[in-house]
Amino acid sequence: MLQIISSDLEEIKACRLCRQFGYDGLSEARDSVVTVTESKSLKKGTRVYWRGDAAEGGVIAETSWDAVTITWDNGRVGRVHHGNMREIDREPRPSRARSRS
């Protein structure tokens, strides 16, 4: 499930430019999440990311009527059912890391 820290959302809501351009902090995340329908049409070799994290990528190794098999960059292999693809993204999301001063 998508998790965004509530303080991040408050900062986004307070941001003048975010309000001006209609950025709510969620639309970008929603756009890249793999839906059930999209999951069923993924092709072997498609690059995906766990929760949009560029450091947690993998490649679709196999597809079937009920699931996809992902070979992750760390060497692990996972089988994910089409209905459970909500934590898999088609592209990495921008980092939300903040520098501490």
N, C-alpha and C positions, 0 to 999 in steps of 0.2 A: 504494500500500500504506500502511496505517495506521502511523504512526511516533509512538511516545511515548518521550520521553527516559527512560532507565533511572533516572536520579536522581529524576525525577518519580514513577516507580512506587515507588521506595524510600520517598519521603516519604509517599505514600499508604498504603503498608503500615504505616508507623510511626504514622500518624495514628489516635489512639484513636477518634475519631468515625467515621472511615472504616471501621474494623474493626467498630465497634458496629452500623453500618447496612449493612455488607456491600458497601461501594463498593470496587471493585477498580481503578478508573481506566480500564477497558476497556469495561465494559458500556454506558456512555453513548455511546461512539464507535461501538460495534457497532450500537446501536439506530437510529442515524440514517443509516447508510450504505445506499445504494440497491443492492438485490440485483438479479440478472438478472430475476427474475420481476416485481419492482416496476418495473424499468426499462421492461419491455414494456407496463406499464399506465399509465405516466405520460401525462398529458394536456398538450396545448398550453397554455402559460401558467403551468405549475407552476414555482415558484421553487426553485432548487437552489443548492448552495454547493460550491466546490472545496475538498476536504479540511476541510469544516466552517468555513471562514474567512468570517466575515460580510462582510469587505471584498472577497471574491472570489466574488460571487454572479452568478447569471444566470437566464434563463428558458428553458424548453423551447419552442423555436420550431416544431419539426416532429418527428414520430415516423414510424418505418417499421418493417417487420418485423425489421430487423437492427440499428437504431441510433436514437439521438435526436440532434437538432441543437439545440445550446444557444447562445443569444445572450448573451454575457457582458456585464456592466455596463461593462467597459472598451471595448466596441465590437467585440471579436473574436467570431467565430462558430466553433464547433467541433462536429464530428460525433463522437459517442462510441458505440461498439458496446455493445450490452446487456451483454456479458460483461466489459467494461472499466469498468463504473460503480462499482467499489469505492472510487474516490477522490472520488466525488460524494456529497454528503450532502443529505438533504431539509431539514435545518434547521441553522443555525449552531451550533457548539459553543462553550461558554463559553471565554473566553480563558484561557490558561495563563500569561500574562505575569506576571512577578514584579517587584515594586518593589525597587529596590536601595537599601540604606540605608548 
